[in-house]
């Protein structure tokens, strides 16, 4: 049995002060930004710790932005991008990257699709050429489409249909939490939509969304910005601007009451519960407070909910969750999102018993607030994770390009990537418990 519950948005938010130390104020990410005439935004960050680079191309098309009747297209197209082009057939990109000991991948989120590579810095020029080539066109063949359609549908069978709990906390819960198509539809895609896709549909989707004026290219590593900008200009500047569809309206009507739903799962041996709270918009002053709240409640065995439900009251077997979990970080969303709790519990515990224990834990945090010790612990943990992540070229390049999608696909900037990591760490520096 799977129970989904959408709590009314009466939730607590912790107030985060923006005070900081002089050292934090002086720290700056070595980031340079440029936009080509065709609209491609380029972000470069120097990191000379190793003779390597990380590259990420992000397109302003994700789950919530795919058109109605095209469910799963954003994810399907992530796969199609690895099928090659007329100039660089399938396998060329992989050989260029992995031949030098590098790595590559792609992933799709609610608001963007990204393609990531790491390699020795000597491979930068050929990798840029290949990325520009697949921004110009792809190998649109029925064979490639059928191949990747089967791959995606098998992925759905493995991760959803034939898996206990079937990601219901990531797919079904938002479907109950939200009322509009962009936020409520199945992001993996309905088989009927995937099966109905023709080559012409796929090519139109590519031409609408895979455009330089709907993309951000971020490069982090042992590079010089002027050299990178020159290479990018050489490879990408001739790609024409394309007309991008207007961003769909993703705002949700207010939730008036608590929502509940129950599903059966023949593969689940013990019951599970998923609870979601609607969270503040990413640009809201409360967004970072929501991230801290999610970590206080869910981050590790010292979290409030784990201690209360698993350790003390022993009504749950496991607990996971957080803001914008499990498909993103608490900072990477550009539309309605949830703070989710996924709880697997004992068969001899009733749903009402578990909910009573859960609600009392939330109420205690609402009524009393976190202790200064707990708040300092979780903020320190979050700041530490953020600081450590900036040592990784892959994570740093993803962080660098993220603000560029604040209003994707129009890509209007709200903050300079030069100050974004610094501003987030600064806001973590001092916090006080408050409701």
N, C-alpha and C positions, 0 to 999 in steps of 0.2 A: 504494500500500500504506500502511495505517495500522497502527501497532503501539501497543498500549496496555500499559503496564506499571505494576503496583502494587507499590511497594517495601515491604518489611517495615518496620515502624515501629521502626527502630533509630536514628532520626535524631537529629542534634545539636540542642541548644537553647542559646541564649546567655543568660546570666544578666544580667538588667537590674536595676541597683541603683536605689533610689528616692530617692537624694540629689538635691538641687536647690538652686538659688540663692534668695536671699530675694525677688528680683524675681518669679521664677516662682511662688513660694508666695503672693504677694500678689495675683496676677492672678486676677480672677473674671469669669466670664461673667455679664452682666446678665440673669439668667433667673429667671422667676417661674412657679410651678407651682400648679395648682388642679385638683380633681376635682369634677365635677358629681354631683348626687344619683343620676343615671342611670348613673354609672360612666365617663362620658367624661373622659379626662385631657386637660388643656389646658396647654400650655407656651408662655410668651410671653417673647421676648427683644427688648429695645429696641436699635435701631440707627438713629440719627437722621442718618446720613450722606446720605440721599436721601429724598425724599417718596414712598417706595414700601414695599411689604411683600412678603414671601414667605410662602406658606401651604402646609402639608403635612398631609393627613389620612392616617394610616397605620392599616391594619386588620390584626389579628393572624391573617392567613390568607395563606400562601405555598405554594410548590411542595410542600414536605415535609409540609405540614399538610392537604393536600386528601385526601378519603377515597378508599379503593380503589374502582376502577371509575369514578372521576371524574378521571382524569388530564387535566391541562391546564385544569381548571375555574378554578383561581386566575387563570391568565393570560387565559382566555376572559372571566372576569368583569371583569378590568381594562378590557377593551374594552366590555363591556356598560354600564359606568358612564358612558360618554359618549353613550349612546343617548337620554338625556333621561328626564323624569318626566312624569306627567300634568299637573303644574303648570308645569313648565319643559321644554318639548319640546327635542328635539335641536337644538343650535346656540345655545341661550340662554346657556349657560355660556361658550362660545367668544366670543360677541359681547360679553359683559360683561367678559371679560379682554382680548381682543385689540383691542376698540374703544378702549381707553385705552393701547394700546401694550404690553400685558402678554403673558404666555406661559403655557402650561399643558401638562401631560404627566402620564403615569402609568407606573409600572413595577412589576413583580412580582419578588420575590426568593424565596429559600428559606423565609423566616420571616415575611414581611409583604408587603402590597401597598400602594402609596402613590400619592397623587394630589397633584400639586404645581402651584401657581399663583404667578405674580408679577404685580403690577399697581400702578398708582398707589394711594396710600393712600385716596383718595376712593372706590375701588371695594370697600373691605373689607366694608362692610355688605351689599351685594348678593351678593358672593361667598360670604359666610357663610350667607346665606339659601339660596343654591343648594346649597351643600354639605350644609346641614341637610336640604334637601328630598330630595336623593338618598340621604341616610342613612335617610329615612323609607320611601321606596318608589322603584321605577323603572317605566319603561314596559315591562312584560313582554309583548311581542307576538311572535308567531311570526316576523313579518317582521324584527324587530330581531335575534332570535336567529340566524336563518338568515344574515342579512347579516354579523354578526360571526363566526359560525362559518366562513364562507367567507374572511373577512379573516384569521383566525388560521391556517387551513389553507394559505392562500397564503403567509403569513409563514413557515410551516414549509418549504414548497417552496423559497422563496427563500433562506432562511438555513441550511437543512439538506440537503434532498434534492437540490437543484440547485447546490450550492456545494462547491467543492473542500474536502475534509476534513470538511465537514458538521458543524462544531462538535463533533466526536467527543471532543475534550478536555474539553468542558463537559457533554456528555450521556452518551456511552458510557463514559467513564472512571469517573465516579461509579457507574454501573451495575455496573461490574466491581469497584470498590473496596469497595462497601457491600453488605450482605446483606439489609437490611430495606426494606420498601416505601417508607417516607417518604424515605429518602435515595437509593434506587437507581432509582426509576422515572423515566421520561422526562418532564421537567417541561413540555415543550411540549404533551404530550398525545398519546395514541394516537388516530388518526383514528376508530377504532371507538368509542371513548368519546365523542369530540366529536360524531360523527354520531348516536349514540344519545341524546344529550341532548334532553330535552323541556322545554317551558316550565315545567312543574311542578317538574322537577329543578332548573332554574336558580333559580326563586323560592325553593325550599327552601334552596338553598345560600346565597342572599342573606340569608334570614331567620336562618340559623344563624350567619353570620360577620360580616355587615355591621351590627353593633349598636354603640350608643354605649359599652357596657361592654367592647367588644373593639377600641376605637379610641383613638388619640392624635391630637390636633389641636395642631400647632405653628405659631406665627406669629412671624416675625422682621421687624422693620422700624421705620418711623417711627411708632410707636404707644406708647400708655400702657397698662400692664397692666390697670389698673382699668377703663378704657374697653373694652378687648378682652374682659375677663371679662364685663362687662355685656352686650355684644353677643352673645357666645357663649351666655350664659344665656338671653337673649331668643329666640335661634333654635333652640337645641338642647335645652333643658331638658325640653320636652314629649315628646321621643322616648323611648318606653318601653324599659326594660331587657329584654333577651332572654336566653334560656337558651343559653349557649355550649357546644358539644360539648367534652368533655375533651380536653386536648392528647394526641395520640398519643405512644406511647413511641418515641423516636427514637434511643435508645442502640444501639450496634452491638456484636456479639460481637467478641472479640479476633481480630485477624488472625494466623494461625499461620505463614504462609509467604508468599513472594513470589507474585504472580499475574501472568499474562501472557495477552494475547489479541491476535489479528491480524485485521484487517479489510481487505477490498479496496475501492478507491475508483476508479472509472473516470474520474472528473473530475480526480484528482490527477496532476500530471505528474511530481512528485518525491515520494519517501517522506517520511513524518513519524512522529514518535514522541511519545507523551504519557506522562509519568511522574507518578504521584501518591503523596504521602506523607500518611497520616492525621495530623492535627494535634491539639494539645491542646484541651480544651474552652475556650470563651471566658472562663469565670470562673476558669480555672486560672492560677496564677502564671506558667506557662510560655507563656501565650497571646501576650503582647506580645513575648516572646523569639522565638516562632515568626514573628511578623510581621517582626521585624528580620532574622531569618534568610532569610525569603523575599525581602526586598528586597536583602540582600547578594548573593544568588544570581541575581536576575532583573532588578533595577532598572537599566535602561539599558545602554549599551555599556561602561560601566565595571564592570558586575557580574561576579562570579566566573565564572559559566557562559558568558556571552557572550565574555569575554576568552579563556577556555580553549578553547571549542568552535568559535567563529567566527573569532577572530583568531589564536590561537596554533597550534592543531592543525588548523584549517581542515577540520573534519569536518562542520560545520553551516552552513546558509545563514541561518537566523534562529532566534531564541529569544525566547520570551515566557513569563510565568508569575508566580507569587506565591501567597501564602496567600489562600484563598477567591477565587481568580481563575478565570474572568473575570467572575463575576456579582455581585461585591460587593467591599467593601474588606476589609483584614485584621482589621477590628474589628467588622464587622456580620454576625455569624452567631450562631445559637442552637441549634446541634446539630453533629453530625459534619461536618467539612469537610476539604478536602485542600489541601496545597501542591502546585500543579501546574506542571510544566514542559512546554511545547509546543515541539517542535524540528522544524524542516524541514531535511532534510539531503540531501547530494549522492547521486545515484544510484550513483556508483562507491564509496561508503562503505557498508560492511556495518553491519547493526544491531549486531552484536557490537563492532565498532570504535567506534561511537558510544557504546554503553553503557559500554565500558571507559573512554573519555575522560570521560564523565559521572561515573561512579562514582569515578574517581580525583580529580576535582575536589571531590566531596562528601567523600571520605576525607581529602583534604588539609585541608579546613575542620574536619572532626571531629578530626583528629590535632593540628593546629597552632593551630586557632582563628583568628579574623580578627586582622589587625594592628590596633593601636590606631588607626592612621591610617584604615584602611578602616572601622572601626566608627564612629569619630567622623564620617567623611564621610557614611555612610548614615544615621546617627541625625540629623545636622544636616539632611540632605535631607528626612527624614520629618517632623522638627519644623517645618521651614520650610513644607513642604506643608500641614501641619496648621494652622499659624498663618495662612498666606495664605488657606486655605479658610474660616476664621472671618470673613474680611472679606466673604464672599459670603452674603447673606441666605438663598439657597437651600440652600447647604451647611450653614450654621449651623443652620437649622431642622431639617434632616435629622439633624444631630449631636445636637441638643437632644432630639429625640423618641426617639432610638434606645434609650437605657437603659430606656425604658418598656416595651420588648418583651423584657426579659431573660428572662421566662417567659411570653411571649404564648401563648395568648390571655388568660390570667388576669391579666396585666399587674401583676405584683408587682414593686415597685421594689427594685433593689439599690444604686443610687446616685442621688443627687440630680442632676438636670441642671445645677444650679448649679455643681457641682464636677467634672462629668465631663470637659469639655475640659481643665480645669486639671490634673486628675489624670493624664490621658494625656500631656500635655506635660511634666509633672513627671517621669514615669517615663522619658521619653526623655532627660532632661537629662544624666544620668550613666550610662554603661554601661561594662562592662569585659569583655574577651574571656574566656570560660570555657566549659567543656563540662560 
